[in-house]
C-alpha cells in the first residue's frame, strides 16, 4: 500500500521529538536535508551570541576571561559534548578544527607505539582525514600509510607493524556505519591504537567511544554549532599523561600565566589545547548544546531510523530505478541516505530550486541527511515526491543546472 502524506502527518502527531522543531529557525517552504553538512540555526543562538558580544565583550571586556568563563571554554564545552559520544568529564576538549584535531590525535598516538611505523587509513574517509595522515607521515618521520576501502576488512592490513588506525564511524558518502566496539577490539588485539572520526555520528546516532584511544569530530553538522564551530578531540584517560600535543601552544601549558620560556604540558586533556578559543563560536555552539541536553539519544536514533527508512521506502515506490548506495539495513546506516545518478549534480540543483535541499558528492552521489530534531515525516514525503518528479520529468536537464558552483 502506498504511503500517503496523511500517513506521515499521523506519524508527526505521535513523534515524541516534535516540539523540538520549534527550537530551530527554518526557511518557510524548504525541506532541509543537509543537516549532515551544516545543521539548522537554533533560534536561541542569535540572542546568546549577542549577549556575548554586547555584555561579556562590550561591557566587561577582558574581565570576561574570568567572570564569563572564557578561559575554560575548551574544557567546559568539551564536557557538554562528552555525553553525546559516550565519554566522561575531563575526556573531551572542544577547539580547533577537525583537521587540526586529527593531526593532534595521530601525532600523539604514534609515539605511544614507537616500534611500529604503519598508519592504516580508509581511502573512503572524508578527504581531510587522509590528507592530514599524509602530512603527519611526512612531518613526523618515515611512516607508511596502508590504505583500505570502506568495504574492506582490516584482517589483511593489521600486523605487528601497525601503530595507528584512523577510520570514520559513519561514511560521509554512503552513511554506512561501522561497529565501534568490534573494530576497536580488533585493532587493539593487533597491538595498535584506534582513532575514530565521529563527524557524521554525534547528534545523529548514539556513540560510545568505549575502549577507543582517541576520537575527533565536528559540531556544525547534527549538533548545529554553526559554520566553523569548534571541533573536539577525545583522549582516553589512560593516555592523558603519556600523550603529547605536538602543537604545544600557550593554552595547553601547565602554568600559562607563569610565562615560562619552555613548554610544560598541562595535566589531563587540557594539554591538547593550543591557542585562544574563538569565544563567539563557542557561544553559538553552547546555545545549541542547551537543546541537546534535553534530548534522549535513543529517541533521536529511533526517529533517524524511521525517517531514513521512510525515504528509502518512498523512493522504492516512486522511482524504483534510482540506485541506493546506502545500506538498506538501518542498523548499518547512519542518519543519511545516498543515491547514485550519473547526473546527480544537476538533479540536486533542480531539487534545491524546488525547496528540497540536499547535496552532491563525487562520484555521482546525491546525499540526503535526516536531522531528527527538526525534520518531520511530512517533509520526508514531500522530498521524496519532489525528487521523483524531478527525475520523472527530467527537470534537471535545464541548462541552468549544469553549471558547477564552488560548493556542491
ZIMOVEN-V680281 format. One record per pair of residues at least 6 apart in sequence whose ideal C-beta (glycine too) atoms are under 8 Angstrom apart, sorted by the first residue. I is the first residue (numbers start at 1). J is the second residue. If there is no record, write none. Layout:
# ZIMOVEN-V680281
I/J  I/J
This chain:
# ZIMOVEN-V680281
2/317  3/310  3/313  3/314  3/317  3/381  4/381  5/378  5/381  5/382  8/310  8/376  8/377  8/378  8/380  8/381  9/377  9/378  11/306  11/310  11/377  12/18  12/376  12/377  12/378  15/303  15/376  15/377  16/299  17/295  17/299  17/300  17/303  17/372  17/373  18/376  20/291  20/294  20/295  20/373  20/374  21/373  21/374  21/375  21/376  22/43  23/42  23/43  23/44  23/291  23/373  23/374  24/40  24/41  24/42  24/43  24/224  24/373  24/374  25/40  25/41  25/42  25/43  26/32  26/40  26/374  29/355  30/355  30/356  30/357  31/355  31/356  31/357  31/375  31/379  31/380  31/382  31/383  31/386  32/40  32/357  32/371  32/374  32/375  32/379  33/356  33/357  33/358  33/368  33/369  33/370  33/375  33/383  34/357  34/358  34/359  34/369  35/221  35/222  35/224  35/335  35/369  35/370  35/371  35/374  35/375  36/172  36/200  36/204  36/221  36/222  36/334  36/335  36/336  36/367  36/369  36/370  36/371  37/221  37/359  37/367  37/369  38/220  38/221  38/227  39/203  39/220  39/221  39/222  39/223  39/224  39/225  39/226  39/288  39/371  40/224  40/371  40/374  41/224  41/226  42/224  42/287  42/288  42/291  44/287  44/290  44/291  45/226  45/284  45/287  45/288  47/287  48/283  48/284  48/286  48/287  49/280  49/283  49/284  49/287  51/283  52/68  52/279  52/280  52/283  53/280  56/64  56/67  56/68  56/70  56/279  57/64  57/279  60/67  60/68  64/70  64/279  65/71  69/76  70/277  70/279  71/277  73/94  73/95  73/277  73/279  73/282  74/93  74/94  74/95  74/230  74/251  74/270  74/273  74/277  75/90  75/93  75/94  75/269  75/270  77/94  77/230  77/232  77/282  77/285  77/286  77/289  78/91  78/92  78/93  78/94  78/232  78/269  79/89  79/90  79/92  80/286  80/289  80/292  80/293  81/87  81/92  81/94  81/202  81/219  81/223  81/232  81/289  82/88  82/89  82/91  82/92  82/234  84/202  84/203  84/207  84/223  84/292  84/297  85/92  85/198  85/201  85/202  85/207  85/208  85/209  85/215  85/217  85/234  86/206  86/207  86/208  86/209  86/210  87/209  87/215  87/234  88/237  90/237  90/268  90/269  91/234  91/235  91/236  91/237  91/269  92/232  92/233  92/234  92/269  93/232  93/233  93/235  93/269  93/270  93/272  93/273  94/219  94/230  94/231  94/232  94/282  94/285  95/101  95/230  95/231  95/232  95/233  95/273  95/274  95/277  96/104  96/230  96/231  96/233  96/274  96/275  97/218  97/228  97/231  98/128  98/197  98/199  98/216  98/217  98/218  98/231  99/128  99/131  99/132  100/231  100/247  100/274  101/216  101/231  101/232  101/233  102/128  102/129  102/132  102/133  102/166  102/195  102/197  102/216  103/132  103/135  103/136  103/246  103/247  104/233  104/245  104/246  104/247  104/272  105/166  105/195  105/214  105/215  105/216  105/233  105/235  106/119  106/132  106/133  106/136  106/164  106/166  106/195  107/136  107/139  107/140  107/245  107/246  108/214  108/235  108/239  108/243  108/244  108/245  108/246  108/272  109/163  109/164  109/193  109/195  109/213  109/214  109/243  110/119  110/136  110/140  110/143  110/163  110/164  111/244  112/163  112/193  112/213  112/239  112/242  112/243  113/163  113/164  113/191  113/192  113/193  116/160  116/161  116/162  116/163  116/191  116/192  117/141  117/142  117/143  117/144  117/161  117/163  118/143  118/144  118/145  118/146  118/159  118/161  118/162  118/163  119/133  119/136  119/137  119/143  119/144  119/145  119/146  119/162  119/163  119/164  119/165  119/166  120/145  120/146  120/147  120/148  120/154  120/157  120/158  120/162  120/164  120/165  120/166  120/192  121/129  121/130  121/133  121/145  121/146  121/147  121/148  121/165  121/166  121/167  122/129  122/130  122/147  122/148  122/149  122/150  122/166  122/167  122/168  123/130  123/147  123/148  123/149  123/150  124/149  124/150  124/168  124/171  124/173  125/166  125/167  125/168  125/172  125/197  126/168  126/172  126/197  126/199  129/166  129/168  129/197  133/145  133/166  134/145  136/143  137/143  137/144  137/145  140/246  143/163  144/161  146/157  146/162  148/154  148/156  148/157  150/171  150/174  150/176  154/165  154/183  154/186  154/187  158/165  158/186  158/187  158/190  158/192  159/190  160/190  160/191  162/190  162/191  162/192  163/192  163/193  164/192  164/193  164/194  164/195  165/183  165/187  165/192  165/193  165/194  165/195  166/195  166/197  167/178  167/183  167/194  167/195  167/196  167/197  168/178  168/196  168/197  168/199  168/200  169/177  169/178  169/180  169/196  169/197  169/198  169/200  169/201  169/207  169/334  170/176  170/177  170/178  170/199  170/200  170/201  170/204  170/205  170/334  170/335  170/336  171/177  171/200  171/334  172/199  172/200  172/361  173/325  173/338  173/361  173/365  173/367  174/325  174/326  174/327  174/338  174/365  175/200  175/308  175/326  175/327  175/333  175/334  175/335  175/336  175/337  175/338  176/326  176/327  176/332  176/333  176/334  177/201  177/205  177/327  177/332  177/333  177/334  180/196  180/207  180/208  180/209  180/210  180/212  181/208  181/210  181/211  183/194  184/194  184/196  184/210  184/211  184/212  185/211  187/193  187/194  188/194  188/211  193/213  193/214  194/211  194/212  194/213  194/214  195/212  195/213  195/214  195/215  195/216  196/209  196/212  196/214  196/215  196/216  197/215  197/216  197/217  198/207  198/209  198/215  198/216  198/217  199/216  199/217  199/218  199/221  200/221  200/222  200/334  200/335  200/336  201/207  201/217  201/334  202/217  202/219  202/222  202/223  203/221  203/222  203/223  203/224  203/292  203/300  203/371  204/221  204/222  204/300  204/304  204/334  204/335  204/336  204/371  204/372  205/297  205/300  205/301  205/304  205/334  205/335  206/297  206/298  206/300  206/301  209/215  209/234  209/236  211/236  212/234  212/236  213/235  213/236  213/239  214/233  214/234  214/235  214/236  214/239  215/233  215/234  216/231  216/232  216/233  216/234  217/231  217/232  218/225  218/229  218/231  218/232  219/225  219/229  219/230  219/231  219/232  219/285  219/288  220/226  220/227  220/228  220/229  221/369  222/335  222/369  222/371  223/229  223/285  223/288  223/289  223/292  224/288  224/291  224/373  225/281  225/284  225/285  225/288  226/281  226/284  226/285  226/288  228/281  229/281  229/284  229/285  230/277  230/278  230/281  230/282  230/285  233/269  233/272  235/243  235/269  235/272  240/267  240/268  240/269  240/271  241/267  243/271  244/265  244/271  245/252  245/265  245/271  245/272  245/273  245/274  247/274  248/263  248/265  248/274  249/273  249/274  249/275  250/256  250/275  251/273  251/274  251/275  251/276  251/277  252/265  252/266  252/270  252/271  252/272  252/273  252/274  253/260  253/263  253/264  253/265  253/266  254/264  254/265  254/266  254/267  255/264  265/271  266/273  291/373  295/373  299/372  300/372  300/373  303/372  304/334  304/335  304/370  304/372  305/330  305/333  306/377  307/335  307/370  307/372  307/375  307/377  307/380  308/326  308/330  308/333  308/335  308/336  308/337  308/370  309/330  310/377  310/380  310/381  311/337  311/368  311/370  311/380  311/383  311/384  312/324  312/326  312/328  312/337  314/380  314/381  314/384  314/385  315/322  315/324  315/339  315/384  315/387  315/388  318/384  318/385  318/387  318/388  319/387  319/388  319/391  319/392  322/339  322/341  322/391  323/339  323/340  323/341  324/337  324/338  324/339  325/338  325/339  325/340  325/365  326/333  326/336  326/337  326/338  326/339  327/333  335/369  335/370  335/371  335/372  336/367  336/368  336/369  336/370  337/367  337/368  337/370  338/361  338/365  338/366  338/367  338/368  339/365  339/366  339/368  340/364  340/365  340/366  341/347  341/364  341/366  341/391  342/364  343/396  343/397  344/360  344/364  344/365  344/366  345/360  345/401  345/404  345/408  346/396  346/397  346/398  346/401  346/402  347/366  347/387  347/390  347/391  347/396  347/401  348/358  348/359  348/360  348/366  348/408  349/396  349/400  349/401  350/390  350/395  350/396  350/398  350/401  351/357  351/358  351/386  351/387  351/390  352/358  353/401  354/386  354/389  354/390  354/395  355/386  356/382  356/383  356/386  356/387  358/366  358/367  358/368  358/369  358/383  359/366  359/367  359/408  360/366  360/367  360/408  361/367  361/408  368/383  370/380  389/395  390/396
